[in-house]
């Protein structure tokens, strides 16, 4: 009987810990949801202020934004910068890998100073 009670206590403690973890996760998700709602609201406001002149959100007048909107705009621009930077790094890595393999397989492969690589024509080819 005593062993059963001990097992029950352990299971109850585990259940309470799991509930606490889930409540914490729920609260964190609520905070993220609120942040996303604020960001959406900011982007909607920027979109409305630009009207139909087809400007992008990053071209919106910063003078019309409050501090929170400026912070959101900054965060959005930082995220955009990171995305572009990562994309460029991926492209460079892909190019570097293909450039290396082209150099190994083709002795006429020439990497020009622009970093874009090109195939050199053999002598007498007309170029």
N, C-alpha and C positions, 0 to 999 in steps of 0.2 A: 504494500500500500504506500509506503514511504517513497519508493522508487517511482511510482506512478505520479505522485504529487510533485516530486523533483522534476520529472520530465515535463509535466504540465507547466510548471513555473518557467522552465527554460523556453518552452514553446510560446508562452505568453510574453516573455521578454523579447523574444525574436519577433513576434507579431507586432509589438509596440514599436520596436526599432524600425521595422519595415514601414509601418504607417507613418512614422516621423520622417523617414527618408522620402516617402511619396509626397507628403505634405510639403517638404522642402522643395522637391522637384516641381510640384505644382506652383508654388509661390514664385520660383525662378522663371517658370514659363509665363506666368501672369505678368511679371516685370518685363520680359522680352516682348510679350504681346502689346503691352502699353507703349513700349518704346517704338515698336513697329507702327502702331496707330498714330503716334505723334509724328513719326517720319512721313507716313502717308498723308496726314493732315498738312504738314509743311509742304510736301510736293504738290498737293492739290492747290494750296494757296499760291504757290509760285506759279503753277500752271494757270490759275485764274488771273493773276496779275499780268502775265505776259499776253493774255488775250489771244487773238487769232493771228498774231504776227509771226508765228512759227519759230520763235526763239526757243533755245534749249533752256532747261531749268538752271543750268550753271551760268546763263547770261542774265538772269533776273537781277534787278536792282537790289543791292545789298542794303541800301539806305532804308528800305521799307521793311526790313526784317528786324524782329526783336532778338534778344540775346540767345534765347533757346533755338530760334530758327537759324541764327548764324552758326550755332554749334552743330545743329543737324546738317546744315549745308557743308560745313567743314568736314564733318564725319563722312558725308556722302562723297565729297571730293577726294578725301583720303582713301576711301574704299575704291573709288574709280581709279585713282592713281595706282593702288596696289594691284588691282585687276589687270590694268594695262601693263604694268611692270612684269607681273608674273607671265602674262601672255607673251611678251617680248622675250623673256628668258627662255620660255618653252620653245619659241620659234628659233632662237639662237642655238639652243641645245640640239634641236632637230637638224638645223642647218650644219652645225659643227659635225654632227655624226655623219650626215650624208656627204659632207665635204671630205671628211677623213676617209670614208669608204671609196669615194670617187678618186681620191689621190692614190689609194692603194691599187685600184683596178685600172686606172687610165694614166699612163705617164704623161699625157698631153694636158692633164687637168691643171689649170692655173688659178690660184686664188688671187684675185686682183685686190688692190688696196681698199676698195669699197667694202670688202668682206662678203661680197655676194657670190664670188666664185664664177668662173666661166670656163668653157672648154676652148683651149687654144687650137687653132687650125694648124695642121702639119705644114711644114715649109712647102711652097709651090702649090698650095691649094687654091690660091687666088685671092686671099684676104690679107 
